[in-house]
């Protein structure tokens, strides 16, 4: 197994690694997200994504990007820790942090063979779809695992905290 540090790369390193592996005939699957508070739904989703090719690159929103997208209370887990946890997953080959609100620049750089997002995204809504399809790639939406969401986890934690403070169990 590769060292976690080898799996967390910048965009330039990702382009080089992808080119080297493509030269051996491997297909790149790309997905992205905040992945704040990793849960079983994320793990299942990433395993399904990985099965679509020989390597999986995860574009990870930076802390600043997550705050712009989700609000000032997010992320709960810092980008370094989120990247480390993602890199520890067997299904993930590379993790690349990006500062922008969308991974379009990263998608243009690596030109994935398969671009995937979770079930709340219709393929025509997925950022980078036009780029990937223009190069002959596929764009897919993978169904969610019911009952698992970061927002749901955060809400349960907040509800328990309120109950604990109020003395209600």
N, C-alpha and C positions, 0 to 999 in steps of 0.2 A: 504494500500500500504506500502511496506517495505521502510525503510530509504535507501537513495542512498548508504550510507557507507556500508550497509549490502550486497549490490549487487556487490561492488568492492572488490574482494577477491584475496588472493594469491593462488598459485597452491595447496598448502596443504589444505587450507580451501575449495577450489573447490572440491577436491577429497572427503572430508568429507561430504560436502553438497550434492554432487551428490549421494554418497552412501546412505545417509539418505533418499533422495527422491526416489531413485531406490527401496529401501525397501518397498515403497508404490506403486510400479508398474509403476513409471513414466519413460518415455524414454528421454534420453539426446540427444539434437541436438547441434552440435558444428560448429562454423564457426570462421574465423579469418580474420584479415586485419589491415590496418593502420587507416582507418576511419578518415582521415584528412579532415576537413571541411565537416561535415555531411550534406547530401543533401537528397532530396526526393527519389532518387534511393536507397540510403542506407536504408532509413526507410522502403520502400516497400520490399526490399530484406530481411531485418530482420524480418518483419512481415510474409513473406512467409516461411522463415526458421523456425520460431517459430511454425507454424501450423503443422510441421512435427513431433512434439513431445510435451511433457508436460513441458519441460524446455529447455531454450536456453542459452548456455554459449558462450560468445564471447571472443576469444583470441585476445588481442590487442597488436600490435607491440609497443615496447617502443620507445622513441624518438631516441635513438642510433640505434636501428634496422631500423627505418624508414630512417634515414640518410644514412645508408649503402645501403638500397634498392632503395631509390628514389633520393639521392643526398643531398648535403649540405644545400640546401634551404628548405628542408622539414624535419620535418613536419611544417606546418604553425601554427597548434594548438598543444600545449604541451600535453604530455601523460595524465597528471592529468585532464586537461579540457576535452580531448577526452573521457576518461573513465567516467567522470561525465555525459557528454551528453549522452553517450551510456546507462549508468545505468538508466537515467531518462526515457528511452523508456519503455513502458509497455511490449513490446515483449521480452525484454532482462531480463533474470533472474540473470545472473552473468557475470561480466567482469573480466578477468584475464590478467594482463600485462605480456608479456614475452620478454626477452632480445635477444633471438636467432633470426636468420633471418627467421626461419620457426618454426611452433608450434609443431613439431614432438614430442618433449619431453612431452609437455602438453597433446597432443592427447594420447600418451602412458599412461599417468597418469590417465586420466578420461575415456578413452575407450568409446567414444560416440557411441550411437546406430545409429545415422545419422550424417554424415559429409557432410557439404555443402560449396560450394564456388560460386562466381558469374559466369555469363555466359561466361567470357573470359577463363575459365578453363574447359577443357575436363575432365571428371571424372578420366581418367587414368593419368592425370597430377597433380591431387590434392595430396598434401603432406599429408601423413598419410593413404592414401587409403588402402595400403596393411595391415596395422595394424587393421583398422576398419573392413575390409572385412574378415580378418582371425578370427575375433571374432563374425562374423555373422551380422555385421552392414551394412548399406547402405551408398553409396557415391553418391551424386547428385550435379548437376550443375544447379543453378537457373538463368533463363534469366535476363539480364539487363533490366532496364527501359530506353528506348531510350531517348537520349538527356541529361542524367544526368551522370556526372563524376566529380571527384575532379579536375582532370587535366583541364577539360573544364571550371570549375568555376575559377580556378587560371588564366587560359589564358584570360578569360573575364575581370577579375580584372586588369591584366597587360595591356590589350588593352585599357581599360578605363583610366588607369593612364597615359599611353603614350599620349592619346588624350588630357587629361586634361593639361598635361605639355606643349604640343605643341599648345594648344589653340583651337584644333579641337573638336567639340562636336558631 
